[in-house]
């Protein structure tokens, strides 16, 4: 009887977890935010088109990274 209760409780937690992770509304917000993120790149193109998500300096030539037009 105790095993049955443990199995039922485990199954209920599993199903409840699936209900919360199956919701697709949160995923679309994350995709919209990443599409609007700014992208930076070295103006000398030292790294053959490599882009960065944060403003800073190029690790090779140490120039300030420039904002890339989308």
N, CA, C and O atoms as a Tripos MOL2 file, in Angstrom:
@<TRIPOS>MOLECULE
protein
  280   279    70     0     0
PROTEIN
NO_CHARGES

@<TRIPOS>ATOM
      1 N           0.8210   -1.1870    0.0000 N.3       1 UNK1
      2 CA          0.0000    0.0000    0.0000 C.3       1 UNK1
      3 C           0.8780    1.2690    0.0000 C.2       1 UNK1
      4 O           0.5590    2.2590   -0.6580 O.2       1 UNK1
      5 N           1.9720    1.2110    0.7430 N.am      2 UNK2
      6 CA          2.8610    2.3610    0.8080 C.3       2 UNK2
      7 C           3.5160    2.6190   -0.5510 C.2       2 UNK2
      8 O           3.6790    3.7690   -0.9580 O.2       2 UNK2
      9 N           3.8910    1.5360   -1.2540 N.am      3 UNK3
     10 CA          4.4870    1.6840   -2.5790 C.3       3 UNK3
     11 C           3.4990    2.3440   -3.5370 C.2       3 UNK3
     12 O           3.8860    3.1750   -4.3580 O.2       3 UNK3
     13 N           2.2390    1.9790   -3.4320 N.am      4 UNK4
     14 CA          1.2090    2.5330   -4.3090 C.3       4 UNK4
     15 C           1.0760    4.0340   -4.0890 C.2       4 UNK4
     16 O           0.9420    4.7880   -5.0530 O.2       4 UNK4
     17 N           1.1110    4.4740   -2.8450 N.am      5 UNK5
     18 CA          1.0060    5.9020   -2.5470 C.3       5 UNK5
     19 C           2.2270    6.6550   -3.0820 C.2       5 UNK5
     20 O           2.0980    7.7540   -3.6210 O.2       5 UNK5
     21 N           3.4000    6.0620   -2.9300 N.am      6 UNK6
     22 CA          4.6190    6.6910   -3.4230 C.3       6 UNK6
     23 C           4.5770    6.8010   -4.9470 C.2       6 UNK6
     24 O           4.9310    7.8440   -5.4990 O.2       6 UNK6
     25 N           4.1550    5.7540   -5.6230 N.am      7 UNK7
     26 CA          4.0550    5.7850   -7.0800 C.3       7 UNK7
     27 C           3.0370    6.8150   -7.5550 C.2       7 UNK7
     28 O           3.2810    7.5180   -8.5360 O.2       7 UNK7
     29 N           1.9160    6.9100   -6.8800 N.am      8 UNK8
     30 CA          0.8930    7.8830   -7.2690 C.3       8 UNK8
     31 C           1.3960    9.3110   -7.0550 C.2       8 UNK8
     32 O           1.1680   10.1830   -7.8940 O.2       8 UNK8
     33 N           2.0720    9.5490   -5.9430 N.am      9 UNK9
     34 CA          2.6030   10.8870   -5.6700 C.3       9 UNK9
     35 C           3.6640   11.2560   -6.7030 C.2       9 UNK9
     36 O           3.6970   12.3900   -7.1810 O.2       9 UNK9
     37 N           4.5280   10.3100   -7.0460 N.am     10 UNK10
     38 CA          5.5650   10.5630   -8.0430 C.3      10 UNK10
     39 C           4.9320   10.8720   -9.3960 C.2      10 UNK10
     40 O           5.3710   11.7840  -10.0960 O.2      10 UNK10
     41 N           3.9130   10.1210   -9.7580 N.am     11 UNK11
     42 CA          3.2230   10.3570  -11.0230 C.3      11 UNK11
     43 C           2.5530   11.7170  -11.0620 C.2      11 UNK11
     44 O           2.5600   12.3850  -12.0960 O.2      11 UNK11
     45 N           1.9760   12.1300   -9.9430 N.am     12 UNK12
     46 CA          1.3080   13.4360   -9.8890 C.3      12 UNK12
     47 C           2.3220   14.5670  -10.0400 C.2      12 UNK12
     48 O           2.0570   15.5460  -10.7390 O.2      12 UNK12
     49 N           3.4890   14.4410   -9.3870 N.am     13 UNK13
     50 CA          4.5230   15.4620   -9.5340 C.3      13 UNK13
     51 C           5.0380   15.5160  -10.9670 C.2      13 UNK13
     52 O           5.3030   16.5960  -11.4950 O.2      13 UNK13
     53 N           5.1790   14.3680  -11.5870 N.am     14 UNK14
     54 CA          5.6440   14.3020  -12.9710 C.3      14 UNK14
     55 C           4.6520   14.9970  -13.9110 C.2      14 UNK14
     56 O           5.0500   15.7930  -14.7610 O.2      14 UNK14
     57 N           3.3660   14.6920  -13.7520 N.am     15 UNK15
     58 CA          2.3440   15.3040  -14.5980 C.3      15 UNK15
     59 C           2.2410   16.8060  -14.3580 C.2      15 UNK15
     60 O           2.0710   17.5730  -15.3050 O.2      15 UNK15
     61 N           2.3430   17.2290  -13.1060 N.am     16 UNK16
     62 CA          2.2800   18.6580  -12.7990 C.3      16 UNK16
     63 C           3.4700   19.3740  -13.4210 C.2      16 UNK16
     64 O           3.3170   20.4820  -13.9340 O.2      16 UNK16
     65 N           4.6390   18.7710  -13.3890 N.am     17 UNK17
     66 CA          5.8250   19.3670  -14.0040 C.3      17 UNK17
     67 C           5.6780   19.4890  -15.5020 C.2      17 UNK17
     68 O           6.1140   20.4790  -16.0890 O.2      17 UNK17
     69 N           5.0760   18.5070  -16.1260 N.am     18 UNK18
     70 CA          4.8700   18.5610  -17.5730 C.3      18 UNK18
     71 C           3.8880   19.6630  -17.9440 C.2      18 UNK18
     72 O           4.0400   20.3010  -18.9860 O.2      18 UNK18
     73 N           2.8850   19.8940  -17.1080 N.am     19 UNK19
     74 CA          1.9110   20.9480  -17.4050 C.3      19 UNK19
     75 C           2.5840   22.3180  -17.3830 C.2      19 UNK19
     76 O           2.2820   23.1640  -18.2250 O.2      19 UNK19
     77 N           3.4870   22.5490  -16.4390 N.am     20 UNK20
     78 CA          4.1410   23.8460  -16.3450 C.3      20 UNK20
     79 C           5.1680   24.0540  -17.4550 C.2      20 UNK20
     80 O           5.3260   25.1790  -17.9300 O.2      20 UNK20
     81 N           5.8600   23.0170  -17.8750 N.am     21 UNK21
     82 CA          6.8800   23.1800  -18.9040 C.3      21 UNK21
     83 C           6.2960   23.1370  -20.3100 C.2      21 UNK21
     84 O           6.9550   23.5700  -21.2560 O.2      21 UNK21
     85 N           5.0940   22.6320  -20.4710 N.am     22 UNK22
     86 CA          4.4940   22.5270  -21.7910 C.3      22 UNK22
     87 C           3.9010   23.8520  -22.2700 C.2      22 UNK22
     88 O           3.5540   23.9770  -23.4450 O.2      22 UNK22
     89 N           3.7800   24.8200  -21.4010 N.am     23 UNK23
     90 CA          3.2110   26.1150  -21.7620 C.3      23 UNK23
     91 C           4.1410   26.8220  -22.7390 C.2      23 UNK23
     92 O           5.3130   27.0300  -22.4260 O.2      23 UNK23
     93 N           3.6460   27.1960  -23.9170 N.am     24 UNK24
     94 CA          4.4840   27.8010  -24.9400 C.3      24 UNK24
     95 C           4.5100   29.3200  -24.9050 C.2      24 UNK24
     96 O           5.2560   29.9280  -25.6730 O.2      24 UNK24
     97 N           3.7250   29.9580  -24.0430 N.am     25 UNK25
     98 CA          3.6550   31.4140  -24.0240 C.3      25 UNK25
     99 C           4.9780   32.0430  -23.6110 C.2      25 UNK25
    100 O           5.3520   33.0870  -24.1460 O.2      25 UNK25
    101 N           5.6870   31.4410  -22.6820 N.am     26 UNK26
    102 CA          6.9400   32.0080  -22.2100 C.3      26 UNK26
    103 C           8.0140   31.9230  -23.2850 C.2      26 UNK26
    104 O           8.8480   32.8240  -23.3740 O.2      26 UNK26
    105 N           8.0270   30.8940  -24.0930 N.am     27 UNK27
    106 CA          9.0380   30.7190  -25.1250 C.3      27 UNK27
    107 C           8.9910   31.7990  -26.1850 C.2      27 UNK27
    108 O          10.0370   32.2030  -26.6930 O.2      27 UNK27
    109 N           7.8100   32.2760  -26.5330 N.am     28 UNK28
    110 CA          7.7080   33.3020  -27.5590 C.3      28 UNK28
    111 C           8.2650   34.6280  -27.0690 C.2      28 UNK28
    112 O           8.8470   35.3770  -27.8530 O.2      28 UNK28
    113 N           8.0970   34.9380  -25.7690 N.am     29 UNK29
    114 CA          8.6520   36.1750  -25.2230 C.3      29 UNK29
    115 C          10.1730   36.1500  -25.2810 C.2      29 UNK29
    116 O          10.7960   37.1660  -25.5890 O.2      29 UNK29
    117 N          10.7700   35.0160  -24.9930 N.am     30 UNK30
    118 CA         12.2220   34.8990  -25.0120 C.3      30 UNK30
    119 C          12.7330   35.0820  -26.4340 C.2      30 UNK30
    120 O          13.7580   35.7340  -26.6340 O.2      30 UNK30
    121 N          12.0470   34.5250  -27.4230 N.am     31 UNK31
    122 CA         12.4650   34.6690  -28.8110 C.3      31 UNK31
    123 C          12.3750   36.1210  -29.2620 C.2      31 UNK31
    124 O          13.2400   36.5840  -30.0060 O.2      31 UNK31
    125 N          11.3480   36.8520  -28.8290 N.am     32 UNK32
    126 CA         11.2020   38.2470  -29.2110 C.3      32 UNK32
    127 C          12.3060   39.0940  -28.6070 C.2      32 UNK32
    128 O          12.8080   40.0100  -29.2590 O.2      32 UNK32
    129 N          12.6960   38.8000  -27.3620 N.am     33 UNK33
    130 CA         13.7420   39.5710  -26.7050 C.3      33 UNK33
    131 C          15.0910   39.3510  -27.3750 C.2      33 UNK33
    132 O          15.8540   40.3040  -27.5300 O.2      33 UNK33
    133 N          15.4040   38.1310  -27.7720 N.am     34 UNK34
    134 CA         16.6970   37.8710  -28.3930 C.3      34 UNK34
    135 C          16.7720   38.4760  -29.7860 C.2      34 UNK34
    136 O          17.8600   38.8230  -30.2450 O.2      34 UNK34
    137 N          15.6380   38.6100  -30.4700 N.am     35 UNK35
    138 CA         15.6430   39.1930  -31.8030 C.3      35 UNK35
    139 C          15.9450   40.6920  -31.7470 C.2      35 UNK35
    140 O          16.4460   41.2520  -32.7220 O.2      35 UNK35
    141 N          15.6480   41.3480  -30.6250 N.am     36 UNK36
    142 CA         15.8590   42.7770  -30.4940 C.3      36 UNK36
    143 C          17.2100   43.1180  -29.8710 C.2      36 UNK36
    144 O          17.5120   44.2970  -29.6920 O.2      36 UNK36
    145 N          18.0230   42.1310  -29.5370 N.am     37 UNK37
    146 CA         19.3030   42.3860  -28.8950 C.3      37 UNK37
    147 C          20.2690   43.0640  -29.8420 C.2      37 UNK37
    148 O          20.2700   42.8110  -31.0470 O.2      37 UNK37
    149 N          21.0960   43.9370  -29.2680 N.am     38 UNK38
    150 CA         22.1050   44.6190  -30.0670 C.3      38 UNK38
    151 C          23.2990   43.7020  -30.2880 C.2      38 UNK38
    152 O          23.6320   42.8820  -29.4320 O.2      38 UNK38
    153 N          23.9370   43.8460  -31.4420 N.am     39 UNK39
    154 CA         25.0840   43.0210  -31.8010 C.3      39 UNK39
    155 C          26.2510   43.9400  -32.1380 C.2      39 UNK39
    156 O          26.0900   44.9370  -32.8410 O.2      39 UNK39
    157 N          27.4210   43.5900  -31.6280 N.am     40 UNK40
    158 CA         28.6210   44.3990  -31.8380 C.3      40 UNK40
    159 C          29.6600   43.6050  -32.6120 C.2      40 UNK40
    160 O          29.7240   42.3800  -32.5160 O.2      40 UNK40
    161 N          30.4760   44.3220  -33.3840 N.am     41 UNK41
    162 CA         31.4970   43.6880  -34.2080 C.3      41 UNK41
    163 C          32.6930   44.6290  -34.3370 C.2      41 UNK41
    164 O          32.5360   45.8480  -34.2630 O.2      41 UNK41
    165 N          33.8770   44.0720  -34.5290 N.am     42 UNK42
    166 CA         35.0790   44.8780  -34.7140 C.3      42 UNK42
    167 C          34.9820   45.6180  -36.0460 C.2      42 UNK42
    168 O          34.6740   44.9980  -37.0640 O.2      42 UNK42
    169 N          35.2380   46.9400  -36.0670 N.am     43 UNK43
    170 CA         35.1720   47.6840  -37.3360 C.3      43 UNK43
    171 C          36.2620   47.2690  -38.3200 C.2      43 UNK43
    172 O          36.1130   47.5020  -39.5200 O.2      43 UNK43
    173 N          37.3510   46.6640  -37.8540 N.am     44 UNK44
    174 CA         38.4250   46.2040  -38.7330 C.3      44 UNK44
    175 C          38.1780   44.7690  -39.2250 C.2      44 UNK44
    176 O          38.9300   44.2620  -40.0570 O.2      44 UNK44
    177 N          37.1370   44.1250  -38.7170 N.am     45 UNK45
    178 CA         36.7620   42.7510  -39.0780 C.3      45 UNK45
    179 C          37.9350   41.7770  -38.8720 C.2      45 UNK45
    180 O          38.2160   40.9360  -39.7260 O.2      45 UNK45
    181 N          38.6040   41.9090  -37.7320 N.am     46 UNK46
    182 CA         39.7700   41.0640  -37.4110 C.3      46 UNK46
    183 C          39.4130   39.5800  -37.3040 C.2      46 UNK46
    184 O          40.2330   38.7130  -37.6030 O.2      46 UNK46
    185 N          38.1860   39.3000  -36.8760 N.am     47 UNK47
    186 CA         37.8110   37.9120  -36.6040 C.3      47 UNK47
    187 C          36.8250   37.3580  -37.6320 C.2      47 UNK47
    188 O          36.0220   36.4820  -37.3140 O.2      47 UNK47
    189 N          36.8830   37.8550  -38.8330 N.am     48 UNK48
    190 CA         36.0740   37.3540  -39.9520 C.3      48 UNK48
    191 C          34.5790   37.2850  -39.6370 C.2      48 UNK48
    192 O          33.9550   36.2380  -39.8100 O.2      48 UNK48
    193 N          34.0090   38.3870  -39.1780 N.am     49 UNK49
    194 CA         32.5710   38.4730  -38.9700 C.3      49 UNK49
    195 C          32.0700   38.0390  -37.6140 C.2      49 UNK49
    196 O          30.8570   37.9610  -37.4220 O.2      49 UNK49
    197 N          32.9390   37.7540  -36.6640 N.am     50 UNK50
    198 CA         32.5020   37.3480  -35.3320 C.3      50 UNK50
    199 C          31.7830   38.5060  -34.6570 C.2      50 UNK50
    200 O          32.2390   39.6480  -34.7240 O.2      50 UNK50
    201 N          30.6600   38.2140  -34.0050 N.am     51 UNK51
    202 CA         29.8790   39.2460  -33.3370 C.3      51 UNK51
    203 C          29.8330   38.9750  -31.8410 C.2      51 UNK51
    204 O          30.0650   37.8570  -31.3790 O.2      51 UNK51
    205 N          29.5280   40.0300  -31.1010 N.am     52 UNK52
    206 CA         29.4410   39.9620  -29.6410 C.3      52 UNK52
    207 C          28.1130   40.5630  -29.1990 C.2      52 UNK52
    208 O          27.5720   41.4430  -29.8690 O.2      52 UNK52
    209 N          27.5910   40.0910  -28.0740 N.am     53 UNK53
    210 CA         26.3300   40.6030  -27.5500 C.3      53 UNK53
    211 C          26.5310   41.7860  -26.6100 C.2      53 UNK53
    212 O          25.5700   42.4810  -26.2810 O.2      53 UNK53
    213 N          27.7640   42.0230  -26.1750 N.am     54 UNK54
    214 CA         28.0470   43.1320  -25.2630 C.3      54 UNK54
    215 C          29.0700   44.0710  -25.8870 C.2      54 UNK54
    216 O          29.9430   43.6550  -26.6490 O.2      54 UNK54
    217 N          28.9370   45.3400  -25.5460 N.am     55 UNK55
    218 CA         29.8690   46.3440  -26.0390 C.3      55 UNK55
    219 C          31.2110   46.1630  -25.3350 C.2      55 UNK55
    220 O          31.2460   45.8020  -24.1590 O.2      55 UNK55
    221 N          32.3020   46.4070  -26.0330 N.am     56 UNK56
    222 CA         33.6210   46.2450  -25.4360 C.3      56 UNK56
    223 C          34.7060   46.5320  -26.4520 C.2      56 UNK56
    224 O          34.5410   47.3750  -27.3340 O.2      56 UNK56
    225 N          35.8280   45.8180  -26.3230 N.am     57 UNK57
    226 CA         36.9480   45.9940  -27.2410 C.3      57 UNK57
    227 C          37.2520   44.6860  -27.9450 C.2      57 UNK57
    228 O          37.0070   43.6040  -27.4120 O.2      57 UNK57
    229 N          37.7880   44.8000  -29.1510 N.am     58 UNK58
    230 CA         38.2120   43.6330  -29.9200 C.3      58 UNK58
    231 C          39.4010   42.9940  -29.1960 C.2      58 UNK58
    232 O          40.3370   43.6970  -28.8150 O.2      58 UNK58
    233 N          39.3770   41.6880  -29.0030 N.am     59 UNK59
    234 CA         40.4900   41.0430  -28.3100 C.3      59 UNK59
    235 C          41.7870   41.0240  -29.1230 C.2      59 UNK59
    236 O          42.8580   40.8230  -28.5500 O.2      59 UNK59
    237 N          41.7180   41.2270  -30.4400 N.am     60 UNK60
    238 CA         42.9190   41.2000  -31.2710 C.3      60 UNK60
    239 C          43.5380   42.5840  -31.4610 C.2      60 UNK60
    240 O          44.7220   42.7730  -31.1800 O.2      60 UNK60
    241 N          42.7490   43.5590  -31.9360 N.am     61 UNK61
    242 CA         43.3090   44.8800  -32.2300 C.3      61 UNK61
    243 C          42.9910   45.9090  -31.1480 C.2      61 UNK61
    244 O          43.5050   47.0270  -31.1900 O.2      61 UNK61
    245 N          42.1600   45.5500  -30.1920 N.am     62 UNK62
    246 CA         41.7740   46.3880  -29.0510 C.3      62 UNK62
    247 C          41.0150   47.6530  -29.4430 C.2      62 UNK62
    248 O          40.9800   48.6110  -28.6700 O.2      62 UNK62
    249 N          40.4090   47.6730  -30.6240 N.am     63 UNK63
    250 CA         39.5370   48.7830  -31.0080 C.3      63 UNK63
    251 C          38.1750   48.5740  -30.3570 C.2      63 UNK63
    252 O          37.8020   47.4440  -30.0400 O.2      63 UNK63
    253 N          37.4280   49.6700  -30.1560 N.am     64 UNK64
    254 CA         36.0780   49.5640  -29.6060 C.3      64 UNK64
    255 C          35.1700   48.8660  -30.6200 C.2      64 UNK64
    256 O          35.1980   49.1690  -31.8130 O.2      64 UNK64
    257 N          34.3670   47.9270  -30.1210 N.am     65 UNK65
    258 CA         33.4250   47.2310  -30.9950 C.3      65 UNK65
    259 C          32.3280   48.1970  -31.4320 C.2      65 UNK65
    260 O          31.8900   49.0390  -30.6480 O.2      65 UNK65
    261 N          31.8880   48.0790  -32.6740 N.am     66 UNK66
    262 CA         30.8710   48.9580  -33.2320 C.3      66 UNK66
    263 C          29.5350   48.2200  -33.3060 C.2      66 UNK66
    264 O          29.4900   47.0070  -33.5150 O.2      66 UNK66
    265 N          28.4630   48.9630  -33.1340 N.am     67 UNK67
    266 CA         27.1150   48.4120  -33.2270 C.3      67 UNK67
    267 C          26.8350   48.0420  -34.6830 C.2      67 UNK67
    268 O          27.0450   48.8510  -35.5860 O.2      67 UNK67
    269 N          26.3580   46.8060  -34.9060 N.am     68 UNK68
    270 CA         26.0610   46.3290  -36.2570 C.3      68 UNK68
    271 C          24.6190   46.6470  -36.5900 C.2      68 UNK68
    272 O          23.7270   46.3520  -35.7950 O.2      68 UNK68
    273 N          24.3650   47.2510  -37.7640 N.am     69 UNK69
    274 CA         23.0070   47.5190  -38.2210 C.3      69 UNK69
    275 C          22.3540   46.2200  -38.6390 C.2      69 UNK69
    276 O          22.9380   45.4170  -39.3650 O.2      69 UNK69
    277 N          21.1340   46.0260  -38.1700 N.am     70 UNK70
    278 CA         20.4160   44.7830  -38.4750 C.3      70 UNK70
    279 C          19.8880   44.7760  -39.8810 C.2      70 UNK70
    280 O          19.2600   43.8040  -40.3000 O.2      70 UNK70
@<TRIPOS>BOND
     1     1     2 1
     2     2     3 1
     3     3     4 2
     4     3     5 am
     5     5     6 1
     6     6     7 1
     7     7     8 2
     8     7     9 am
     9     9    10 1
    10    10    11 1
    11    11    12 2
    12    11    13 am
    13    13    14 1
    14    14    15 1
    15    15    16 2
    16    15    17 am
    17    17    18 1
    18    18    19 1
    19    19    20 2
    20    19    21 am
    21    21    22 1
    22    22    23 1
    23    23    24 2
    24    23    25 am
    25    25    26 1
    26    26    27 1
    27    27    28 2
    28    27    29 am
    29    29    30 1
    30    30    31 1
    31    31    32 2
    32    31    33 am
    33    33    34 1
    34    34    35 1
    35    35    36 2
    36    35    37 am
    37    37    38 1
    38    38    39 1
    39    39    40 2
    40    39    41 am
    41    41    42 1
    42    42    43 1
    43    43    44 2
    44    43    45 am
    45    45    46 1
    46    46    47 1
    47    47    48 2
    48    47    49 am
    49    49    50 1
    50    50    51 1
    51    51    52 2
    52    51    53 am
    53    53    54 1
    54    54    55 1
    55    55    56 2
    56    55    57 am
    57    57    58 1
    58    58    59 1
    59    59    60 2
    60    59    61 am
    61    61    62 1
    62    62    63 1
    63    63    64 2
    64    63    65 am
    65    65    66 1
    66    66    67 1
    67    67    68 2
    68    67    69 am
    69    69    70 1
    70    70    71 1
    71    71    72 2
    72    71    73 am
    73    73    74 1
    74    74    75 1
    75    75    76 2
    76    75    77 am
    77    77    78 1
    78    78    79 1
    79    79    80 2
    80    79    81 am
    81    81    82 1
    82    82    83 1
    83    83    84 2
    84    83    85 am
    85    85    86 1
    86    86    87 1
    87    87    88 2
    88    87    89 am
    89    89    90 1
    90    90    91 1
    91    91    92 2
    92    91    93 am
    93    93    94 1
    94    94    95 1
    95    95    96 2
    96    95    97 am
    97    97    98 1
    98    98    99 1
    99    99   100 2
   100    99   101 am
   101   101   102 1
   102   102   103 1
   103   103   104 2
   104   103   105 am
   105   105   106 1
   106   106   107 1
   107   107   108 2
   108   107   109 am
   109   109   110 1
   110   110   111 1
   111   111   112 2
   112   111   113 am
   113   113   114 1
   114   114   115 1
   115   115   116 2
   116   115   117 am
   117   117   118 1
   118   118   119 1
   119   119   120 2
   120   119   121 am
   121   121   122 1
   122   122   123 1
   123   123   124 2
   124   123   125 am
   125   125   126 1
   126   126   127 1
   127   127   128 2
   128   127   129 am
   129   129   130 1
   130   130   131 1
   131   131   132 2
   132   131   133 am
   133   133   134 1
   134   134   135 1
   135   135   136 2
   136   135   137 am
   137   137   138 1
   138   138   139 1
   139   139   140 2
   140   139   141 am
   141   141   142 1
   142   142   143 1
   143   143   144 2
   144   143   145 am
   145   145   146 1
   146   146   147 1
   147   147   148 2
   148   147   149 am
   149   149   150 1
   150   150   151 1
   151   151   152 2
   152   151   153 am
   153   153   154 1
   154   154   155 1
   155   155   156 2
   156   155   157 am
   157   157   158 1
   158   158   159 1
   159   159   160 2
   160   159   161 am
   161   161   162 1
   162   162   163 1
   163   163   164 2
   164   163   165 am
   165   165   166 1
   166   166   167 1
   167   167   168 2
   168   167   169 am
   169   169   170 1
   170   170   171 1
   171   171   172 2
   172   171   173 am
   173   173   174 1
   174   174   175 1
   175   175   176 2
   176   175   177 am
   177   177   178 1
   178   178   179 1
   179   179   180 2
   180   179   181 am
   181   181   182 1
   182   182   183 1
   183   183   184 2
   184   183   185 am
   185   185   186 1
   186   186   187 1
   187   187   188 2
   188   187   189 am
   189   189   190 1
   190   190   191 1
   191   191   192 2
   192   191   193 am
   193   193   194 1
   194   194   195 1
   195   195   196 2
   196   195   197 am
   197   197   198 1
   198   198   199 1
   199   199   200 2
   200   199   201 am
   201   201   202 1
   202   202   203 1
   203   203   204 2
   204   203   205 am
   205   205   206 1
   206   206   207 1
   207   207   208 2
   208   207   209 am
   209   209   210 1
   210   210   211 1
   211   211   212 2
   212   211   213 am
   213   213   214 1
   214   214   215 1
   215   215   216 2
   216   215   217 am
   217   217   218 1
   218   218   219 1
   219   219   220 2
   220   219   221 am
   221   221   222 1
   222   222   223 1
   223   223   224 2
   224   223   225 am
   225   225   226 1
   226   226   227 1
   227   227   228 2
   228   227   229 am
   229   229   230 1
   230   230   231 1
   231   231   232 2
   232   231   233 am
   233   233   234 1
   234   234   235 1
   235   235   236 2
   236   235   237 am
   237   237   238 1
   238   238   239 1
   239   239   240 2
   240   239   241 am
   241   241   242 1
   242   242   243 1
   243   243   244 2
   244   243   245 am
   245   245   246 1
   246   246   247 1
   247   247   248 2
   248   247   249 am
   249   249   250 1
   250   250   251 1
   251   251   252 2
   252   251   253 am
   253   253   254 1
   254   254   255 1
   255   255   256 2
   256   255   257 am
   257   257   258 1
   258   258   259 1
   259   259   260 2
   260   259   261 am
   261   261   262 1
   262   262   263 1
   263   263   264 2
   264   263   265 am
   265   265   266 1
   266   266   267 1
   267   267   268 2
   268   267   269 am
   269   269   270 1
   270   270   271 1
   271   271   272 2
   272   271   273 am
   273   273   274 1
   274   274   275 1
   275   275   276 2
   276   275   277 am
   277   277   278 1
   278   278   279 1
   279   279   280 2
@<TRIPOS>SUBSTRUCTURE
     1 UNK1         2 RESIDUE 1 A UNK
     2 UNK2         6 RESIDUE 1 A UNK
     3 UNK3        10 RESIDUE 1 A UNK
     4 UNK4        14 RESIDUE 1 A UNK
     5 UNK5        18 RESIDUE 1 A UNK
     6 UNK6        22 RESIDUE 1 A UNK
     7 UNK7        26 RESIDUE 1 A UNK
     8 UNK8        30 RESIDUE 1 A UNK
     9 UNK9        34 RESIDUE 1 A UNK
    10 UNK10       38 RESIDUE 1 A UNK
    11 UNK11       42 RESIDUE 1 A UNK
    12 UNK12       46 RESIDUE 1 A UNK
    13 UNK13       50 RESIDUE 1 A UNK
    14 UNK14       54 RESIDUE 1 A UNK
    15 UNK15       58 RESIDUE 1 A UNK
    16 UNK16       62 RESIDUE 1 A UNK
    17 UNK17       66 RESIDUE 1 A UNK
    18 UNK18       70 RESIDUE 1 A UNK
    19 UNK19       74 RESIDUE 1 A UNK
    20 UNK20       78 RESIDUE 1 A UNK
    21 UNK21       82 RESIDUE 1 A UNK
    22 UNK22       86 RESIDUE 1 A UNK
    23 UNK23       90 RESIDUE 1 A UNK
    24 UNK24       94 RESIDUE 1 A UNK
    25 UNK25       98 RESIDUE 1 A UNK
    26 UNK26      102 RESIDUE 1 A UNK
    27 UNK27      106 RESIDUE 1 A UNK
    28 UNK28      110 RESIDUE 1 A UNK
    29 UNK29      114 RESIDUE 1 A UNK
    30 UNK30      118 RESIDUE 1 A UNK
    31 UNK31      122 RESIDUE 1 A UNK
    32 UNK32      126 RESIDUE 1 A UNK
    33 UNK33      130 RESIDUE 1 A UNK
    34 UNK34      134 RESIDUE 1 A UNK
    35 UNK35      138 RESIDUE 1 A UNK
    36 UNK36      142 RESIDUE 1 A UNK
    37 UNK37      146 RESIDUE 1 A UNK
    38 UNK38      150 RESIDUE 1 A UNK
    39 UNK39      154 RESIDUE 1 A UNK
    40 UNK40      158 RESIDUE 1 A UNK
    41 UNK41      162 RESIDUE 1 A UNK
    42 UNK42      166 RESIDUE 1 A UNK
    43 UNK43      170 RESIDUE 1 A UNK
    44 UNK44      174 RESIDUE 1 A UNK
    45 UNK45      178 RESIDUE 1 A UNK
    46 UNK46      182 RESIDUE 1 A UNK
    47 UNK47      186 RESIDUE 1 A UNK
    48 UNK48      190 RESIDUE 1 A UNK
    49 UNK49      194 RESIDUE 1 A UNK
    50 UNK50      198 RESIDUE 1 A UNK
    51 UNK51      202 RESIDUE 1 A UNK
    52 UNK52      206 RESIDUE 1 A UNK
    53 UNK53      210 RESIDUE 1 A UNK
    54 UNK54      214 RESIDUE 1 A UNK
    55 UNK55      218 RESIDUE 1 A UNK
    56 UNK56      222 RESIDUE 1 A UNK
    57 UNK57      226 RESIDUE 1 A UNK
    58 UNK58      230 RESIDUE 1 A UNK
    59 UNK59      234 RESIDUE 1 A UNK
    60 UNK60      238 RESIDUE 1 A UNK
    61 UNK61      242 RESIDUE 1 A UNK
    62 UNK62      246 RESIDUE 1 A UNK
    63 UNK63      250 RESIDUE 1 A UNK
    64 UNK64      254 RESIDUE 1 A UNK
    65 UNK65      258 RESIDUE 1 A UNK
    66 UNK66      262 RESIDUE 1 A UNK
    67 UNK67      266 RESIDUE 1 A UNK
    68 UNK68      270 RESIDUE 1 A UNK
    69 UNK69      274 RESIDUE 1 A UNK
    70 UNK70      278 RESIDUE 1 A UNK
